[in-house]
Amino acid sequence: MPFTKINQSFYRYEITYRILNCDKSEEIRTDRLDTDILYNKLNFWNKKRHMRDCERKVISKVIQDGRISRLQILQENFILVSRYICRVN
């Protein structure tokens, strides 16, 4: 039986950051955001723009907590999530 293999791999944005609260406590968090960037759509000329957009989405969600006095990004990157679908012809 012949089949076709369809690549639906996408990139997940992962960020690690340090939060300093108003009460001088500190914590390190890691968040993930599934993006709609497909496998062959992330290139060196648009990677920085996509990273900046994802960073804004995550940071805007985090700063809604009013106790945060400072936020420092420690690490951020895109991780490829492999996803294939096989269809029988």
N, CA, C and O atoms as CSV, one atom per row, in Angstrom:
chain,resi,resn,atom,element,x,y,z
A,1,MET,N,N,0.837,-1.175,0.000
A,1,MET,CA,C,0.000,0.000,0.000
A,1,MET,C,C,0.890,1.249,0.000
A,1,MET,O,O,1.659,1.450,0.940
A,2,PRO,N,N,0.802,2.061,-1.000
A,2,PRO,CA,C,1.593,3.293,-1.034
A,2,PRO,C,C,0.998,4.344,-0.082
A,2,PRO,O,O,-0.215,4.415,0.118
A,3,PHE,N,N,1.865,5.127,0.476
A,3,PHE,CA,C,1.413,6.178,1.377
A,3,PHE,C,C,2.280,7.414,1.171
A,3,PHE,O,O,3.390,7.341,0.645
A,4,THR,N,N,1.747,8.531,1.594
A,4,THR,CA,C,2.499,9.788,1.542
A,4,THR,C,C,2.764,10.259,2.964
A,4,THR,O,O,1.905,10.163,3.840
A,5,LYS,N,N,3.942,10.757,3.167
A,5,LYS,CA,C,4.359,11.244,4.474
A,5,LYS,C,C,4.316,12.772,4.434
A,5,LYS,O,O,5.024,13.394,3.642
A,6,ILE,N,N,3.503,13.363,5.271
A,6,ILE,CA,C,3.317,14.815,5.296
A,6,ILE,C,C,4.012,15.375,6.531
A,6,ILE,O,O,3.754,14.951,7.657
A,7,ASN,N,N,4.883,16.322,6.295
A,7,ASN,CA,C,5.643,16.940,7.377
A,7,ASN,C,C,4.846,18.112,7.942
A,7,ASN,O,O,4.589,19.092,7.242
A,8,GLN,N,N,4.460,18.006,9.203
A,8,GLN,CA,C,3.759,19.084,9.886
A,8,GLN,C,C,4.551,19.529,11.111
A,8,GLN,O,O,3.966,19.923,12.120
A,9,SER,N,N,5.854,19.470,11.029
A,9,SER,CA,C,6.717,19.871,12.135
A,9,SER,C,C,6.631,21.379,12.339
A,9,SER,O,O,6.461,22.138,11.385
A,10,PHE,N,N,6.751,21.801,13.590
A,10,PHE,CA,C,6.659,23.220,13.905
A,10,PHE,C,C,7.680,23.555,14.988
A,10,PHE,O,O,8.307,22.668,15.568
A,11,TYR,N,N,7.831,24.843,15.246
A,11,TYR,CA,C,8.776,25.305,16.259
A,11,TYR,C,C,8.042,25.723,17.524
A,11,TYR,O,O,6.979,26.342,17.478
A,12,ARG,N,N,8.639,25.369,18.650
A,12,ARG,CA,C,8.143,25.777,19.965
A,12,ARG,C,C,9.153,26.762,20.542
A,12,ARG,O,O,10.358,26.509,20.539
A,13,TYR,N,N,8.650,27.880,21.033
A,13,TYR,CA,C,9.498,28.899,21.648
A,13,TYR,C,C,9.636,28.574,23.130
A,13,TYR,O,O,8.637,28.359,23.816
A,14,GLU,N,N,10.861,28.537,23.622
A,14,GLU,CA,C,11.108,28.252,25.030
A,14,GLU,C,C,11.960,29.363,25.611
A,14,GLU,O,O,12.976,29.744,25.030
A,15,ILE,N,N,11.544,29.885,26.762
A,15,ILE,CA,C,12.244,30.996,27.389
A,15,ILE,C,C,12.433,30.685,28.876
A,15,ILE,O,O,11.533,30.175,29.542
A,16,THR,N,N,13.626,31.007,29.372
A,16,THR,CA,C,13.936,30.897,30.795
A,16,THR,C,C,14.255,32.294,31.292
A,16,THR,O,O,15.064,33.000,30.690
A,17,TYR,N,N,13.626,32.696,32.388
A,17,TYR,CA,C,13.809,34.057,32.886
A,17,TYR,C,C,13.821,34.064,34.411
A,17,TYR,O,O,13.322,33.150,35.068
A,18,ARG,N,N,14.405,35.124,34.944
A,18,ARG,CA,C,14.477,35.316,36.388
A,18,ARG,C,C,13.581,36.481,36.768
A,18,ARG,O,O,13.605,37.536,36.133
A,19,ILE,N,N,12.788,36.276,37.815
A,19,ILE,CA,C,11.864,37.302,38.292
A,19,ILE,C,C,12.317,37.762,39.667
A,19,ILE,O,O,12.560,36.946,40.557
A,20,LEU,N,N,12.426,39.069,39.835
A,20,LEU,CA,C,12.653,39.669,41.148
A,20,LEU,C,C,11.347,40.339,41.567
A,20,LEU,O,O,10.855,41.238,40.887
A,21,ASN,N,N,10.796,39.894,42.687
A,21,ASN,CA,C,9.536,40.432,43.179
A,21,ASN,C,C,9.784,41.655,44.051
A,21,ASN,O,O,10.916,41.931,44.448
A,22,CYS,N,N,8.719,42.377,44.341
A,22,CYS,CA,C,8.815,43.578,45.176
A,22,CYS,C,C,9.278,43.257,46.592
A,22,CYS,O,O,9.893,44.101,47.244
A,23,ASP,N,N,8.993,42.055,47.076
A,23,ASP,CA,C,9.416,41.669,48.419
A,23,ASP,C,C,10.818,41.056,48.428
A,23,ASP,O,O,11.181,40.362,49.379
A,24,LYS,N,N,11.603,41.302,47.388
A,24,LYS,CA,C,13.005,40.877,47.243
A,24,LYS,C,C,13.177,39.369,47.081
A,24,LYS,O,O,14.302,38.875,47.163
A,25,SER,N,N,12.102,38.629,46.855
A,25,SER,CA,C,12.240,37.212,46.564
A,25,SER,C,C,12.553,37.040,45.079
A,25,SER,O,O,12.236,37.902,44.259
A,26,GLU,N,N,13.175,35.923,44.755
A,26,GLU,CA,C,13.634,35.681,43.384
A,26,GLU,C,C,13.219,34.280,42.973
A,26,GLU,O,O,13.279,33.345,43.772
A,27,GLU,N,N,12.798,34.138,41.728
A,27,GLU,CA,C,12.478,32.819,41.199
A,27,GLU,C,C,12.844,32.744,39.731
A,27,GLU,O,O,12.867,33.752,39.025
A,28,ILE,N,N,13.130,31.530,39.285
A,28,ILE,CA,C,13.477,31.278,37.885
A,28,ILE,C,C,12.376,30.415,37.292
A,28,ILE,O,O,12.005,29.383,37.850
A,29,ARG,N,N,11.866,30.854,36.160
A,29,ARG,CA,C,10.775,30.149,35.484
A,29,ARG,C,C,11.172,29.814,34.052
A,29,ARG,O,O,12.033,30.456,33.451
A,30,THR,N,N,10.512,28.787,33.531
A,30,THR,CA,C,10.645,28.419,32.128
A,30,THR,C,C,9.244,28.310,31.538
A,30,THR,O,O,8.393,27.604,32.079
A,31,ASP,N,N,9.006,29.001,30.442
A,31,ASP,CA,C,7.721,28.950,29.748
A,31,ASP,C,C,7.928,28.471,28.323
A,31,ASP,O,O,8.995,28.644,27.735
A,32,ARG,N,N,6.885,27.866,27.787
A,32,ARG,CA,C,6.906,27.391,26.403
A,32,ARG,C,C,5.689,27.950,25.674
A,32,ARG,O,O,4.614,28.119,26.250
A,33,LEU,N,N,5.891,28.227,24.403
A,33,LEU,CA,C,4.810,28.751,23.572
A,33,LEU,C,C,4.868,28.038,22.230
A,33,LEU,O,O,5.867,28.126,21.515
A,34,ASP,N,N,3.791,27.329,21.889
A,34,ASP,CA,C,3.722,26.694,20.573
A,34,ASP,C,C,3.446,27.768,19.534
A,34,ASP,O,O,2.512,28.557,19.678
A,35,THR,N,N,4.247,27.793,18.508
A,35,THR,CA,C,4.091,28.797,17.461
A,35,THR,C,C,3.457,28.170,16.222
A,35,THR,O,O,3.289,26.953,16.148
A,36,ASP,N,N,3.113,28.998,15.271
A,36,ASP,CA,C,2.593,28.504,14.000
A,36,ASP,C,C,3.670,28.536,12.918
A,36,ASP,O,O,3.363,28.525,11.726
A,37,ILE,N,N,4.930,28.576,13.340
A,37,ILE,CA,C,6.055,28.599,12.403
A,37,ILE,C,C,6.362,27.163,11.988
A,37,ILE,O,O,6.737,26.335,12.818
A,38,LEU,N,N,6.203,26.882,10.728
A,38,LEU,CA,C,6.442,25.533,10.234
A,38,LEU,C,C,7.934,25.271,10.029
A,38,LEU,O,O,8.758,26.185,10.081
A,39,TYR,N,N,8.254,24.010,9.796
A,39,TYR,CA,C,9.637,23.544,9.736
A,39,TYR,C,C,10.515,24.351,8.784
A,39,TYR,O,O,11.618,24.749,9.158
A,40,ASN,N,N,10.064,24.591,7.603
A,40,ASN,CA,C,10.909,25.250,6.598
A,40,ASN,C,C,10.675,26.762,6.524
A,40,ASN,O,O,11.129,27.396,5.571
A,41,LYS,N,N,9.993,27.347,7.482
A,41,LYS,CA,C,9.673,28.775,7.434
A,41,LYS,C,C,10.526,29.634,8.361
A,41,LYS,O,O,10.366,30.855,8.371
A,42,LEU,N,N,11.422,29.042,9.137
A,42,LEU,CA,C,12.278,29.797,10.047
A,42,LEU,C,C,13.677,29.864,9.450
A,42,LEU,O,O,14.356,28.849,9.298
A,43,ASN,N,N,14.089,31.075,9.118
A,43,ASN,CA,C,15.397,31.285,8.503
A,43,ASN,C,C,16.190,32.282,9.330
A,43,ASN,O,O,15.654,32.921,10.235
A,44,PHE,N,N,17.465,32.409,9.011
A,44,PHE,CA,C,18.310,33.300,9.814
A,44,PHE,C,C,17.887,34.754,9.678
A,44,PHE,O,O,18.132,35.536,10.597
A,45,TRP,N,N,17.259,35.155,8.568
A,45,TRP,CA,C,16.869,36.555,8.402
A,45,TRP,C,C,15.547,36.891,9.091
A,45,TRP,O,O,15.272,38.070,9.315
A,46,ASN,N,N,14.719,35.904,9.436
A,46,ASN,CA,C,13.477,36.217,10.136
A,46,ASN,C,C,13.407,35.613,11.533
A,46,ASN,O,O,12.389,35.754,12.211
A,47,LYS,N,N,14.452,34.952,11.971
A,47,LYS,CA,C,14.456,34.319,13.288
A,47,LYS,C,C,14.369,35.347,14.412
A,47,LYS,O,O,13.649,35.145,15.390
A,48,LYS,N,N,15.096,36.439,14.271
A,48,LYS,CA,C,15.103,37.467,15.314
A,48,LYS,C,C,13.723,38.115,15.454
A,48,LYS,O,O,13.281,38.394,16.568
A,49,ARG,N,N,13.052,38.352,14.346
A,49,ARG,CA,C,11.715,38.951,14.389
A,49,ARG,C,C,10.719,38.012,15.058
A,49,ARG,O,O,9.923,38.440,15.894
A,50,HIS,N,N,10.762,36.730,14.690
A,50,HIS,CA,C,9.867,35.757,15.310
A,50,HIS,C,C,10.159,35.620,16.805
A,50,HIS,O,O,9.237,35.501,17.613
A,51,MET,N,N,11.435,35.636,17.167
A,51,MET,CA,C,11.809,35.518,18.568
A,51,MET,C,C,11.304,36.720,19.372
A,51,MET,O,O,10.817,36.565,20.491
A,52,ARG,N,N,11.423,37.901,18.799
A,52,ARG,CA,C,10.955,39.119,19.464
A,52,ARG,C,C,9.431,39.087,19.657
A,52,ARG,O,O,8.929,39.484,20.709
A,53,ASP,N,N,8.702,38.616,18.645
A,53,ASP,CA,C,7.242,38.524,18.754
A,53,ASP,C,C,6.820,37.534,19.839
A,53,ASP,O,O,5.915,37.821,20.623
A,54,CYS,N,N,7.468,36.379,19.886
A,54,CYS,CA,C,7.144,35.374,20.901
A,54,CYS,C,C,7.525,35.871,22.289
A,54,CYS,O,O,6.804,35.636,23.258
A,55,GLU,N,N,8.655,36.554,22.380
A,55,GLU,CA,C,9.098,37.105,23.663
A,55,GLU,C,C,8.066,38.099,24.202
A,55,GLU,O,O,7.759,38.094,25.394
A,56,ARG,N,N,7.540,38.936,23.335
A,56,ARG,CA,C,6.529,39.921,23.754
A,56,ARG,C,C,5.266,39.237,24.269
A,56,ARG,O,O,4.680,39.681,25.256
A,57,LYS,N,N,4.843,38.159,23.607
A,57,LYS,CA,C,3.645,37.442,24.044
A,57,LYS,C,C,3.834,36.843,25.436
A,57,LYS,O,O,2.956,36.958,26.290
A,58,VAL,N,N,4.978,36.207,25.658
A,58,VAL,CA,C,5.220,35.566,26.952
A,58,VAL,C,C,5.393,36.613,28.049
A,58,VAL,O,O,4.824,36.476,29.131
A,59,ILE,N,N,6.172,37.651,27.778
A,59,ILE,CA,C,6.444,38.676,28.785
A,59,ILE,C,C,5.169,39.432,29.151
A,59,ILE,O,O,4.958,39.746,30.323
A,60,SER,N,N,4.320,39.727,28.176
A,60,SER,CA,C,3.075,40.443,28.491
A,60,SER,C,C,2.174,39.599,29.383
A,60,SER,O,O,1.444,40.143,30.212
A,61,LYS,N,N,2.213,38.279,29.226
A,61,LYS,CA,C,1.436,37.396,30.083
A,61,LYS,C,C,2.020,37.362,31.502
A,61,LYS,O,O,1.278,37.304,32.482
A,62,VAL,N,N,3.348,37.397,31.603
A,62,VAL,CA,C,4.017,37.295,32.903
A,62,VAL,C,C,3.871,38.570,33.720
A,62,VAL,O,O,3.667,38.499,34.932
A,63,ILE,N,N,3.969,39.731,33.088
A,63,ILE,CA,C,3.974,40.989,33.851
A,63,ILE,C,C,2.584,41.404,34.335
A,63,ILE,O,O,2.452,42.438,34.990
A,64,GLN,N,N,1.562,40.634,34.033
A,64,GLN,CA,C,0.237,40.939,34.563
A,64,GLN,C,C,0.196,40.776,36.077
A,64,GLN,O,O,-0.671,41.341,36.743
A,65,ASP,N,N,1.136,40.001,36.620
A,65,ASP,CA,C,1.268,39.876,38.070
A,65,ASP,C,C,1.896,41.162,38.592
A,65,ASP,O,O,3.007,41.510,38.192
A,66,GLY,N,N,1.207,41.871,39.475
A,66,GLY,CA,C,1.653,43.182,39.932
A,66,GLY,C,C,2.819,43.170,40.902
A,66,GLY,O,O,3.334,44.233,41.248
A,67,ARG,N,N,3.254,41.994,41.354
A,67,ARG,CA,C,4.331,41.922,42.334
A,67,ARG,C,C,5.718,41.965,41.710
A,67,ARG,O,O,6.705,42.063,42.439
A,68,ILE,N,N,5.824,41.897,40.409
A,68,ILE,CA,C,7.119,41.807,39.733
A,68,ILE,C,C,7.758,43.187,39.641
A,68,ILE,O,O,7.145,44.140,39.160
A,69,SER,N,N,9.005,43.279,40.111
A,69,SER,CA,C,9.729,44.543,40.012
A,69,SER,C,C,10.771,44.499,38.890
A,69,SER,O,O,11.111,45.536,38.321
A,70,ARG,N,N,11.278,43.306,38.571
A,70,ARG,CA,C,12.301,43.200,37.532
A,70,ARG,C,C,12.230,41.819,36.900
A,70,ARG,O,O,11.965,40.825,37.576
A,71,LEU,N,N,12.470,41.770,35.593
A,71,LEU,CA,C,12.461,40.512,34.856
A,71,LEU,C,C,13.704,40.469,33.980
A,71,LEU,O,O,13.981,41.413,33.241
A,72,GLN,N,N,14.444,39.387,34.061
A,72,GLN,CA,C,15.671,39.245,33.274
A,72,GLN,C,C,15.602,37.940,32.488
A,72,GLN,O,O,15.371,36.874,33.058
A,73,ILE,N,N,15.804,38.033,31.175
A,73,ILE,CA,C,15.782,36.850,30.325
A,73,ILE,C,C,17.145,36.170,30.398
A,73,ILE,O,O,18.180,36.789,30.148
A,74,LEU,N,N,17.125,34.892,30.742
A,74,LEU,CA,C,18.370,34.128,30.851
A,74,LEU,C,C,18.682,33.370,29.565
A,74,LEU,O,O,19.828,33.334,29.118
A,75,GLN,N,N,17.651,32.763,28.972
A,75,GLN,CA,C,17.872,31.993,27.752
A,75,GLN,C,C,16.562,31.913,26.975
A,75,GLN,O,O,15.484,31.813,27.560
A,76,GLU,N,N,16.669,31.960,25.654
A,76,GLU,CA,C,15.505,31.792,24.790
A,76,GLU,C,C,15.948,31.118,23.505
A,76,GLU,O,O,17.030,31.395,22.988
A,77,ASN,N,N,15.098,30.223,22.988
A,77,ASN,CA,C,15.419,29.558,21.731
A,77,ASN,C,C,14.174,28.895,21.146
A,77,ASN,O,O,13.138,28.783,21.802
A,78,PHE,N,N,14.305,28.466,19.908
A,78,PHE,CA,C,13.251,27.731,19.230
A,78,PHE,C,C,13.635,26.257,19.215
A,78,PHE,O,O,14.780,25.899,18.936
A,79,ILE,N,N,12.665,25.418,19.518
A,79,ILE,CA,C,12.873,23.973,19.518
A,79,ILE,C,C,11.967,23.375,18.458
A,79,ILE,O,O,10.769,23.654,18.417
A,80,LEU,N,N,12.548,22.554,17.607
A,80,LEU,CA,C,11.768,21.915,16.550
A,80,LEU,C,C,10.999,20.729,17.118
A,80,LEU,O,O,11.583,19.832,17.726
A,81,VAL,N,N,9.689,20.734,16.916
A,81,VAL,CA,C,8.827,19.633,17.342
A,81,VAL,C,C,8.439,18.865,16.089
A,81,VAL,O,O,7.729,19.383,15.227
A,82,SER,N,N,8.907,17.634,15.995
A,82,SER,CA,C,8.657,16.827,14.795
A,82,SER,C,C,7.257,16.246,14.837
A,82,SER,O,O,6.824,15.686,15.845
A,83,ARG,N,N,6.563,16.390,13.726
A,83,ARG,CA,C,5.227,15.827,13.601
A,83,ARG,C,C,5.017,15.426,12.141
A,83,ARG,O,O,5.087,16.253,11.232
A,84,TYR,N,N,4.761,14.150,11.947
A,84,TYR,CA,C,4.518,13.624,10.604
A,84,TYR,C,C,3.179,12.909,10.579
A,84,TYR,O,O,2.773,12.266,11.548
A,85,ILE,N,N,2.512,13.037,9.458
A,85,ILE,CA,C,1.248,12.335,9.248
A,85,ILE,C,C,1.411,11.475,7.995
A,85,ILE,O,O,1.875,11.951,6.959
A,86,CYS,N,N,1.031,10.223,8.103
A,86,CYS,CA,C,1.102,9.324,6.953
A,86,CYS,C,C,-0.325,9.071,6.458
A,86,CYS,O,O,-1.210,8.693,7.226
A,87,ARG,N,N,-0.517,9.285,5.183
A,87,ARG,CA,C,-1.830,9.035,4.566
A,87,ARG,C,C,-1.695,7.954,3.506
A,87,ARG,O,O,-0.766,7.959,2.698
A,88,VAL,N,N,-2.624,7.050,3.529
A,88,VAL,CA,C,-2.631,5.970,2.540
A,88,VAL,C,C,-3.288,6.503,1.274
A,88,VAL,O,O,-4.351,7.122,1.322
A,89,ASN,N,N,-2.639,6.253,0.146
A,89,ASN,CA,C,-3.181,6.738,-1.137
A,89,ASN,C,C,-4.288,5.854,-1.640
A,89,ASN,O,O,-4.853,6.116,-2.702
